[in-house]
């Protein structure tokens, strides 16, 4: 039992316990004394602690051998850091936790507490894989599944991060989207994939707003979050050697951060780069004025 649990984040199934020689009486005893805890019907946790990914694997195991982790939980498995898109508000389990999203390749109306089931007629073998022992939808299938429920900026950040991490081929995604008919989210995917410069990865709401402003003003597409030497630039136009840094008051108002920003600007100017710093007010309340001034700066820099 412990050997199986060690491979599966502390999770075992009824069938695995029986195959390992556990009797029904032994199973009942372990449940009674707390050595096993029931997570779902036929799925148990060994010991008192729930380790990371145990809930996700338990949900998949509870739904059968053809089940895969999907939607928000799949994106969090591929991108475990904060840059993964935050789950939408929705169904939560009886314990107050968000239900785990699982896709199953069969129809039916069975309800499983703590699991958000997505039923499909069939799941292409090319749409499923295994990550760290957990069956999960592939990056392309994950993006297609999330397209109908993510706001456009979040969808763009998901695609850009997947591509940057090497999980997603944009040409392959574009071919997949072109072949889809009548599915929600396809217009959003096409909008992201056909943007000038491709999907851009931003790290903050302010950066996302600024990027939208440059597109609305039809300015040349900048590179986003680019490393130059020891520094990283929010936005950069290589041909013009012009960079834009977005200064949020909360993160740039302290003396150490203020002085660090000035050292960064001096280092970049010494290497022939022009740096423009913009505030939240400039990109929101004075958006078009800022866009015009930026356009003029780009023209001047190119000259």
C-alpha positions in Angstrom: 0.0 0.0 0.0 2.8 2.4 1.0 4.7 1.6 -2.2 1.7 2.4 -4.4 0.9 5.6 -2.4 4.5 6.8 -2.7 4.2 6.7 -6.5 0.8 8.5 -6.6 1.1 11.5 -4.2 -0.3 9.4 -1.3 -3.4 8.2 -3.3 -4.5 4.6 -3.9 -7.6 3.1 -5.5 -9.8 0.2 -4.2 -8.6 -2.0 -7.1 -5.0 -1.3 -6.3 -5.5 -2.2 -2.6 -7.2 -5.4 -3.5 -4.5 -6.4 -6.0 -1.9 -5.7 -3.4 -3.5 -8.2 -1.1 -5.6 -6.0 1.2 -8.7 -7.8 2.4 -12.1 -6.0 2.7 -11.8 -6.4 6.4 -8.3 -4.9 6.4 -9.6 -2.0 4.3 -12.4 -1.3 6.8 -10.0 -1.4 9.7 -7.6 1.0 8.1 -10.4 3.4 7.4 -11.7 3.1 11.0 -8.3 3.8 12.6 -7.4 6.7 10.1 -4.6 5.0 8.2 -6.8 5.5 5.1 -9.1 8.4 4.3 -11.8 8.2 1.6 -11.4 11.0 -0.9 -13.9 9.7 -3.5 -15.7 6.5 -4.0 -13.0 3.8 -4.5 -10.2 6.3 -4.0 -8.3 6.8 -0.7 -5.6 8.8 0.8 -2.9 7.0 2.8 -2.1 8.9 6.0 -3.5 12.2 7.3 -1.7 14.7 5.0 -2.9 15.8 1.6 0.2 16.5 -0.5 0.3 18.8 -3.5 -1.4 17.2 -6.6 -3.1 14.5 -4.5 -6.6 16.0 -5.0 -6.0 16.3 -8.8 -4.8 12.7 -9.2 -7.6 11.4 -6.9 -10.2 13.1 -9.0 -8.8 11.6 -12.2 -8.6 8.1 -10.7 -12.2 8.4 -9.4 -13.5 9.0 -13.0 -12.0 5.9 -14.6 -9.1 5.0 -16.8 -10.1 7.2 -19.7 -10.3 10.4 -17.5 -7.8 13.2 -17.7 -7.2 16.4 -15.7 -8.4 19.3 -17.8 -9.3 23.0 -18.0 -7.9 25.2 -15.2 -6.4 22.3 -13.3 -4.5 21.2 -16.5 -3.1 24.7 -17.0 -2.0 24.8 -13.4 -0.2 21.4 -13.9 1.6 22.7 -17.0 2.3 26.1 -15.5 2.4 25.7 -11.7 3.6 29.2 -11.0 1.4 32.3 -10.5 1.4 33.1 -14.2 -1.0 30.3 -14.8 -4.5 31.7 -15.4 -6.5 32.0 -12.2 -9.6 29.8 -12.0 -12.9 31.4 -12.8 -15.4 31.6 -10.0 -17.6 28.6 -10.1 -18.5 25.4 -8.5 -16.9 24.5 -5.3 -16.8 21.3 -3.3 -18.6 20.7 -0.1 -15.4 21.5 1.8 -15.2 24.9 0.2 -12.4 24.1 -2.2 -12.8 24.6 -5.9 -13.9 21.4 -7.7 -11.2 19.7 -9.8 -11.8 19.8 -13.5 -11.8 16.4 -15.2 -12.7 15.4 -18.7 -14.2 12.0 -19.4 -14.7 10.3 -22.8 -18.2 9.0 -22.2 -21.7 10.2 -21.5 -23.7 10.0 -18.3 -25.2 12.0 -15.6 -23.4 10.7 -12.5 -22.4 13.4 -10.0 -19.1 13.2 -8.2 -18.7 15.6 -5.2 -15.6 17.8 -5.5 -15.2 17.1 -9.3 -16.3 19.3 -12.2 -16.9 16.7 -14.9 -16.6 17.6 -18.6 -18.1 14.9 -20.7 -17.1 14.5 -24.4 -18.1 11.8 -26.9 -14.5 10.9 -27.5 -11.1 12.2 -26.6 -8.4 12.0 -29.3 -5.3 10.1 -28.1 -3.3 13.2 -29.3 -5.2 15.3 -26.8 -4.0 13.4 -23.8 -0.7 12.8 -22.1 0.8 12.2 -18.7 2.7 14.8 -16.6 4.4 13.7 -13.4 2.2 10.6 -13.3 -1.1 12.5 -13.8 -3.2 11.9 -17.0 -3.8 15.4 -18.4 -4.9 17.2 -21.6 -2.1 18.3 -23.9 -1.3 22.0 -24.0 -3.2 22.6 -27.2 -6.3 20.8 -25.9 -6.0 22.7 -22.6 -5.9 26.1 -24.5 -8.9 25.1 -26.6 -10.8 24.0 -23.6 -10.1 27.3 -21.7 -10.7 29.6 -24.7 -14.5 29.9 -24.0 -14.1 30.8 -20.3 -11.0 33.0 -20.1 -11.1 36.7 -20.8 -9.0 37.6 -23.9 -6.0 39.1 -22.0 -5.8 36.0 -19.8 -6.1 33.7 -22.8 -3.3 35.6 -24.5 -1.1 35.3 -21.5 -1.8 31.6 -21.2 -0.8 31.0 -24.9 2.2 33.2 -24.7 3.5 31.5 -21.5 2.8 28.0 -23.0 4.8 29.0 -26.1 7.7 30.5 -24.1 8.0 27.5 -21.9 8.3 25.3 -25.0 5.0 23.4 -24.4 3.1 24.9 -27.3 3.8 25.4 -31.0 1.9 28.4 -32.3 1.8 27.1 -35.9 0.4 23.8 -34.7 -2.2 25.6 -32.5 -3.2 27.8 -35.5 -3.7 24.6 -37.7 -5.8 23.1 -35.0 -7.9 26.2 -34.6 -8.4 26.4 -38.4 -9.9 22.9 -38.4 -12.4 23.5 -35.6 -16.0 24.3 -36.5 -18.8 25.6 -34.4 -16.9 25.5 -31.0 -17.1 28.3 -28.5 -13.8 30.2 -28.0 -12.6 29.8 -31.5 -13.0 33.5 -32.3 -11.0 34.4 -29.3 -8.2 32.0 -30.3 -8.1 33.5 -33.8 -8.0 37.0 -32.4 -4.9 36.1 -30.3 -3.1 34.2 -33.0 -3.6 36.8 -35.7 -2.3 39.8 -33.7 0.7 41.6 -34.9 3.8 40.2 -33.2 1.9 37.2 -31.9 0.6 36.5 -28.4 2.4 38.7 -25.8 3.3 37.7 -22.3 2.6 40.4 -19.7 3.1 40.1 -16.0 0.7 42.7 -14.6 -2.6 44.4 -15.3 -0.8 47.6 -16.2 1.3 45.9 -18.8 -1.8 44.3 -20.3 -3.5 47.7 -20.5 -0.5 49.3 -22.1 -0.2 46.5 -24.7 -3.9 46.9 -25.6 -3.3 50.7 -25.9 -0.4 50.2 -28.4 -2.7 47.9 -30.5 -5.6 50.3 -30.4 -3.2 53.1 -31.6 -1.8 50.8 -34.3 1.7 51.2 -33.1 4.4 48.7 -34.1 4.2 45.6 -32.0 6.9 45.6 -29.2 8.7 42.7 -27.7 7.4 42.0 -24.2 9.5 41.2 -21.1 12.8 41.1 -22.9 16.2 40.6 -21.2 18.9 43.1 -22.1 22.1 42.3 -20.2 21.2 41.9 -16.5 17.9 43.7 -16.8 14.5 42.8 -18.1 12.4 45.4 -20.0 8.6 45.6 -19.9 8.4 46.6 -23.6 11.1 47.0 -26.2 11.3 48.1 -29.9 14.7 46.8 -31.1 14.7 48.7 -34.4 14.2 52.0 -32.5 16.2 50.9 -29.5 13.4 52.3 -27.3 12.1 50.8 -24.1 9.0 51.5 -22.1 8.8 50.7 -18.4 5.4 50.6 -16.6 5.8 52.0 -13.1 3.1 50.9 -10.6 3.0 53.2 -7.6 2.9 50.3 -5.1 6.0 48.6 -6.5 8.1 51.6 -7.4 7.4 54.1 -4.6 10.0 52.9 -2.1 13.4 54.5 -2.1 15.4 51.3 -2.9 13.1 50.6 -5.9 13.3 54.2 -7.0 17.1 54.2 -6.9 17.2 50.8 -8.6 15.1 52.1 -11.5 17.4 55.0 -12.0 20.5 52.7 -12.0 18.7 50.6 -14.6 17.9 53.6 -16.8 21.4 54.9 -16.6 22.9 51.5 -17.6 20.5 51.2 -20.6 21.2 54.8 -21.8 24.9 54.2 -21.6 24.3 51.4 -24.2 22.3 53.6 -26.5 18.8 52.7 -25.4 16.0 55.3 -24.8 13.9 54.6 -21.8 10.4 56.0 -21.3 8.6 55.4 -17.9 4.8 55.5 -17.8 2.5 55.5 -14.8 -0.9 53.9 -14.4 -2.6 57.3 -14.9 -0.8 57.9 -18.1 -1.9 54.7 -19.7 -5.5 54.8 -18.5 -6.7 58.3 -18.1 -4.4 59.8 -20.6 -4.2 56.8 -22.9 -4.5 58.4 -26.4 -2.2 61.3 -25.5 0.4 58.8 -24.3 0.0 56.8 -27.4 0.6 59.8 -29.6 3.7 60.8 -27.7 5.0 57.3 -27.9 4.4 57.2 -31.6 6.3 60.4 -32.0 9.2 59.0 -29.9 9.3 55.9 -32.1 9.4 57.9 -35.3 12.2 60.1 -33.9 14.2 57.2 -32.6 13.9 55.4 -36.0 15.2 58.5 -37.7 
